[in-house]
Amino acid sequence: MRNSYLREPLVHFALIGALLFGINAVFTDRDESLDEIVVSRDRIDHLAAVFERRWQRPPSEQELHDLVENFIREEVLYREAMNLGLDRDDTVIRRRLRMKMEFLARDLVDAVDPGEKTLRDFHAANAEQYRRPARMSFRQVYFDRAAHDNPESAVETARALLGEGVPEAELGDSSLLQAHYRDESSERLERVFGGGFAAKLLDLPRGQWSGPVESAYGLHLVFIEARQPRRVAGFDEVRAEVLRDWQRSEKQQVLEAQYENYRTAYRVRIDDFPGRETDGVAMQ
């Protein structure tokens, strides 16, 4: 009878609870003045607002009561977990706390208005970061090397026919490539035609058929209609982008300053440091 009693799950839970309470009593020196949990009006309003955002309606009286009780339960268990030191040596908790510390620093930057001059100076100092690729509009006639014994000769024949007024749609070989590209960036053209194709177009004269220009597919006759060289985007054009980049840069600096400031409060000792002959390395 006694053994069967000890095997009851409820008895196990009671013993575990008593053990945890005993550990807490032995290993924590608690200040009773810190045990008060205050659920302020602002906290209640926040709980109600979170509920309303999720369910698209305000909570009922009973639901609000349950929200408050759940918050109290969470706070009690959180404090007891901290008293037991359950946050220590837990990689997930350590990383979450680190993230929260870094979020605090980042929030400081988000609240700062850098001003127009600061952003313009940042734009000027990082001009290369705001370069825009060359853009161009052109027509092309494609020639498949495998379809011709002498593809270069086929290109020259087509060029002569174009000069005589033969429509370009009647020349060249069929392909999935477009016959006309409008205001395309050099970056996209490199992806479509293969590396180096867009760079070759930058050297071609405008307003006449030129080529052959080689791509990953074969040969092309190309008629450049319009072209805009690679350039630095003006500040007004990329202001929002500059602001984001400035904030990112400032956040990184704030995080480093925050860490260095906290770091000075610690003396770090690294035992068995790789590459050192000493048993330990003290770092200040």
Backbone torsions as a table, in degrees:
resi	resn	phi	psi	omega
1	MET	NA	-44.2	-179.3
2	ARG	-63.1	-42.9	-179.4
3	ASN	-65.4	-39.7	179.5
4	SER	-66.3	-33.9	177.5
5	TYR	-62.8	-40.9	-179.3
6	LEU	-69.6	-21.1	-179.5
7	ARG	-84.0	-5.9	-179.6
8	GLU	-66.1	132.0	179.7
9	PRO	-57.3	-39.3	-178.8
10	LEU	-62.6	-34.1	177.2
11	VAL	-66.6	-40.6	178.9
12	HIS	-61.2	-44.4	-179.8
13	PHE	-63.0	-40.1	-179.7
14	ALA	-64.6	-40.7	178.9
15	LEU	-65.8	-41.6	178.1
16	ILE	-62.9	-43.8	179.0
17	GLY	-61.2	-43.8	179.0
18	ALA	-63.2	-38.4	179.5
19	LEU	-64.0	-46.2	179.1
20	LEU	-61.9	-42.0	179.3
21	PHE	-63.4	-39.8	179.3
22	GLY	-65.1	-43.0	177.3
23	ILE	-60.3	-42.5	-179.7
24	ASN	-62.5	-41.8	-178.4
25	ALA	-68.0	-36.0	-176.6
26	VAL	-76.8	-43.1	-168.9
27	PHE	-99.2	-1.4	178.7
28	THR	-120.8	137.5	175.7
29	ASP	-107.7	94.9	-167.5
30	ARG	-96.2	140.8	174.7
31	ASP	-95.6	110.5	-174.5
32	GLU	-58.1	-25.0	-179.0
33	SER	-69.2	-15.2	-178.5
34	LEU	-94.7	-0.1	-173.8
35	ASP	-88.3	1.5	-179.7
36	GLU	-77.1	132.4	175.1
37	ILE	-110.0	118.5	-178.7
38	VAL	-106.8	121.7	174.9
39	VAL	-102.8	96.0	-174.3
40	SER	-75.1	166.4	176.2
41	ARG	-61.3	-37.7	178.0
42	ASP	-62.8	-38.8	179.5
43	ARG	-65.6	-42.9	179.5
44	ILE	-63.2	-42.9	178.3
45	ASP	-61.9	-38.5	179.1
46	HIS	-65.3	-44.3	178.7
47	LEU	-60.4	-41.4	179.9
48	ALA	-66.9	-38.9	-179.3
49	ALA	-66.3	-40.9	178.2
50	VAL	-62.8	-43.1	178.0
51	PHE	-60.9	-44.4	-177.8
52	GLU	-65.5	-38.4	177.8
53	ARG	-63.7	-35.1	-177.8
54	ARG	-77.9	-42.5	-172.3
55	TRP	-105.4	0.0	177.5
56	GLN	60.8	30.8	173.9
57	ARG	-162.6	154.3	177.6
58	PRO	-71.8	154.1	179.6
59	PRO	-73.2	150.3	173.2
60	SER	-72.2	172.8	179.2
61	GLU	-59.8	-42.6	179.7
62	GLN	-67.8	-40.6	179.2
63	GLU	-64.3	-39.0	177.9
64	LEU	-66.0	-39.9	176.3
65	HIS	-60.0	-42.6	179.3
66	ASP	-66.0	-37.3	177.8
67	LEU	-62.1	-44.1	-180.0
68	VAL	-65.3	-43.7	179.6
69	GLU	-63.3	-38.1	178.0
70	ASN	-66.4	-38.6	176.8
71	PHE	-62.7	-43.4	179.8
72	ILE	-62.9	-43.7	178.4
73	ARG	-59.1	-45.5	179.7
74	GLU	-61.9	-42.0	-178.5
75	GLU	-66.8	-42.4	179.5
76	VAL	-61.8	-49.3	-178.3
77	LEU	-67.8	-34.5	176.4
78	TYR	-62.0	-47.4	-178.4
79	ARG	-65.3	-40.0	179.4
80	GLU	-66.9	-37.2	177.0
81	ALA	-63.1	-40.2	177.4
82	MET	-66.3	-40.0	178.5
83	ASN	-62.8	-33.9	178.3
84	LEU	-81.8	-5.6	179.7
85	GLY	73.7	25.6	-177.7
86	LEU	-70.3	-12.2	178.3
87	ASP	-80.8	-13.3	-176.2
88	ARG	-80.7	145.9	176.8
89	ASP	56.5	28.7	175.0
90	ASP	-113.0	110.5	-174.3
91	THR	-59.6	-42.0	-178.3
92	VAL	-63.0	-47.0	-179.3
93	ILE	-65.8	-41.2	178.4
94	ARG	-58.0	-44.5	-178.2
95	ARG	-69.0	-38.2	178.5
96	ARG	-65.0	-40.0	178.5
97	LEU	-67.0	-38.6	176.0
98	ARG	-61.5	-44.1	179.3
99	MET	-60.6	-40.7	-179.6
100	LYS	-66.1	-38.9	176.2
101	MET	-62.0	-41.4	-179.8
102	GLU	-71.3	-33.5	176.5
103	PHE	-62.9	-37.1	178.3
104	LEU	-59.7	-42.7	179.4
105	ALA	-66.8	-40.9	-179.5
106	ARG	-65.7	-37.9	179.9
107	ASP	-61.0	-32.1	178.2
108	LEU	-61.7	-41.0	-179.4
109	VAL	-69.3	-40.1	-179.1
110	ASP	-62.2	-26.9	-178.4
111	ALA	-83.4	-6.5	-176.2
112	VAL	-93.3	133.2	172.1
113	ASP	-95.2	109.3	-173.7
114	PRO	-70.0	-21.6	-177.4
115	GLY	86.0	155.3	-174.8
116	GLU	-63.3	-43.1	-176.7
117	LYS	-63.8	-42.4	179.8
118	THR	-59.9	-43.7	-179.3
119	LEU	-68.6	-40.1	178.3
120	ARG	-64.8	-38.8	177.3
121	ASP	-64.8	-40.0	178.8
122	PHE	-64.5	-41.2	178.6
123	HIS	-61.6	-45.5	-179.0
124	ALA	-65.6	-38.1	-177.6
125	ALA	-74.0	-18.8	-178.2
126	ASN	-124.2	39.9	-173.7
127	ALA	-55.8	-40.0	-177.6
128	GLU	-60.8	-27.7	-179.4
129	GLN	-68.8	-20.5	-175.9
130	TYR	-111.9	23.3	175.2
131	ARG	-72.8	139.1	177.2
132	ARG	-107.0	142.2	-177.4
133	PRO	-67.6	159.3	174.8
134	ALA	-61.8	151.0	178.1
135	ARG	-129.4	148.4	-179.0
136	MET	-154.8	156.2	173.4
137	SER	-120.8	134.0	-178.5
138	PHE	-158.5	162.5	171.9
139	ARG	-111.9	152.6	-178.7
140	GLN	-144.8	147.9	173.4
141	VAL	-118.6	125.5	-171.8
142	TYR	-98.5	143.6	176.7
143	PHE	-131.0	121.5	179.0
144	ASP	-82.9	120.7	-178.4
145	ARG	-57.4	-38.7	-175.6
146	ALA	-69.8	-16.8	-176.5
147	ALA	-89.9	-2.8	-175.6
148	HIS	-135.0	139.7	174.2
149	ASP	-66.4	-37.7	179.0
150	ASN	-133.0	85.1	-175.4
151	PRO	-61.2	-35.2	179.4
152	GLU	-62.3	-38.7	178.0
153	SER	-66.6	-36.9	178.6
154	ALA	-64.1	-37.1	178.4
155	VAL	-64.9	-43.9	-178.6
156	GLU	-66.1	-37.5	176.9
157	THR	-63.2	-42.4	179.3
158	ALA	-64.9	-37.6	179.4
159	ARG	-62.2	-42.8	179.9
160	ALA	-63.7	-41.4	179.9
161	LEU	-66.2	-37.1	176.5
162	LEU	-62.0	-39.5	178.0
163	GLY	-64.3	-25.1	179.2
164	GLU	-89.4	0.6	176.4
165	GLY	97.3	6.9	177.1
166	VAL	-68.3	130.1	-179.8
167	PRO	-59.3	139.6	-177.6
168	GLU	-64.7	-27.8	-179.8
169	ALA	-64.7	-19.2	-179.0
170	GLU	-90.1	-1.8	-175.5
171	LEU	-113.6	165.0	176.5
172	GLY	78.7	-172.9	-177.6
173	ASP	-110.9	153.8	-179.1
174	SER	-71.9	148.4	177.7
175	SER	-163.0	172.4	177.2
176	LEU	-84.9	-2.8	178.6
177	LEU	-72.4	148.9	176.5
178	GLN	-72.6	150.4	175.7
179	ALA	-82.8	-21.3	-175.9
180	HIS	-136.9	125.1	177.8
181	TYR	-116.3	128.5	-175.9
182	ARG	-116.8	126.4	174.7
183	ASP	46.8	50.8	179.2
184	GLU	-92.5	142.7	176.7
185	SER	-77.1	152.2	178.4
186	SER	-62.0	-31.6	-179.8
187	GLU	-64.2	-43.4	179.4
188	ARG	-68.9	-38.5	179.3
189	LEU	-63.4	-35.2	176.9
190	GLU	-63.9	-37.7	179.3
191	ARG	-70.7	-36.9	-176.9
192	VAL	-75.6	-47.7	-171.7
193	PHE	-99.3	-11.4	-177.1
194	GLY	103.7	159.8	-176.5
195	GLY	-58.1	135.9	175.3
196	GLY	91.4	-13.6	-175.9
197	PHE	-66.8	-48.4	-177.8
198	ALA	-62.6	-38.3	179.7
199	ALA	-61.7	-35.7	178.2
200	LYS	-66.5	-35.3	-179.7
201	LEU	-67.4	-27.0	-179.1
202	LEU	-65.7	-23.2	-177.9
203	ASP	-94.7	-4.3	-177.3
204	LEU	-83.1	147.2	176.4
205	PRO	-70.2	153.2	177.9
206	ARG	-87.7	152.6	171.3
207	GLY	79.2	15.4	177.5
208	GLN	-152.7	157.2	178.5
209	TRP	-75.4	129.3	-177.9
210	SER	-131.5	159.2	177.5
211	GLY	139.6	-173.0	7.0
212	PRO	-76.0	144.7	174.4
213	VAL	-110.0	127.4	-176.3
214	GLU	-90.3	140.2	174.8
215	SER	-127.8	-172.8	177.6
216	ALA	-69.7	-14.8	-177.0
217	TYR	-97.9	-33.0	-175.7
218	GLY	164.2	-138.5	-178.0
219	LEU	-112.2	153.9	-177.9
220	HIS	-139.9	140.7	161.6
221	LEU	-93.4	134.3	-172.2
222	VAL	-129.1	136.2	176.6
223	PHE	-117.7	105.9	-178.9
224	ILE	-78.3	121.5	178.7
225	GLU	-94.4	-44.1	-179.1
226	ALA	-152.0	153.1	-177.4
227	ARG	-154.8	135.7	175.9
228	GLN	-122.9	121.9	-176.5
229	PRO	-69.1	165.1	174.7
230	ARG	-58.7	138.2	-173.0
231	ARG	-150.6	163.3	173.3
232	VAL	-86.9	125.5	179.4
233	ALA	-66.8	138.6	177.7
234	GLY	-64.8	155.3	-176.4
235	PHE	-57.0	-48.0	-178.1
236	ASP	-61.4	-29.1	-179.2
237	GLU	-70.8	-30.6	-174.0
238	VAL	-125.7	25.6	-175.2
239	ARG	-55.1	-46.5	-179.7
240	ALA	-60.9	-39.3	178.5
241	GLU	-67.0	-39.7	178.4
242	VAL	-63.8	-42.9	178.8
243	LEU	-59.9	-45.0	178.8
244	ARG	-61.9	-42.5	-179.3
245	ASP	-67.4	-39.7	178.1
246	TRP	-62.7	-44.6	179.5
247	GLN	-62.6	-41.4	179.1
248	ARG	-62.2	-42.8	179.5
249	SER	-65.3	-44.4	-179.8
250	GLU	-65.2	-39.8	179.6
251	LYS	-60.5	-41.4	179.4
252	GLN	-64.1	-40.8	178.5
253	GLN	-66.3	-40.2	178.8
254	VAL	-65.1	-41.3	179.0
255	LEU	-62.0	-41.9	178.9
256	GLU	-65.8	-42.4	179.6
257	ALA	-64.9	-40.9	177.9
258	GLN	-60.0	-48.0	-178.7
259	TYR	-63.2	-47.0	-179.1
260	GLU	-61.1	-36.9	179.1
261	ASN	-65.5	-46.3	178.2
262	TYR	-68.0	-35.6	-174.6
263	ARG	-62.0	-32.5	-178.9
264	THR	-67.1	-15.5	-178.8
265	ALA	-85.0	-1.2	-175.7
266	TYR	-124.1	143.7	169.7
267	ARG	-106.8	119.7	-173.6
268	VAL	-104.5	132.2	175.3
269	ARG	-119.2	127.0	179.5
270	ILE	-114.3	112.8	-179.9
271	ASP	-81.8	147.1	177.6
272	ASP	51.9	49.7	-178.7
273	PHE	-68.0	127.0	-177.6
274	PRO	-57.4	136.2	176.1
275	GLY	84.5	0.3	178.0
276	ARG	-111.5	146.2	-179.1
277	GLU	-85.0	-20.2	-177.2
278	THR	-77.3	160.8	-179.8
279	ASP	-72.7	-25.5	-178.8
280	GLY	-151.2	157.9	179.0
281	VAL	-125.8	122.7	177.0
282	ALA	-95.0	129.9	-179.2
283	MET	-120.1	132.1	-178.7
284	GLN	-101.9	NA	NA
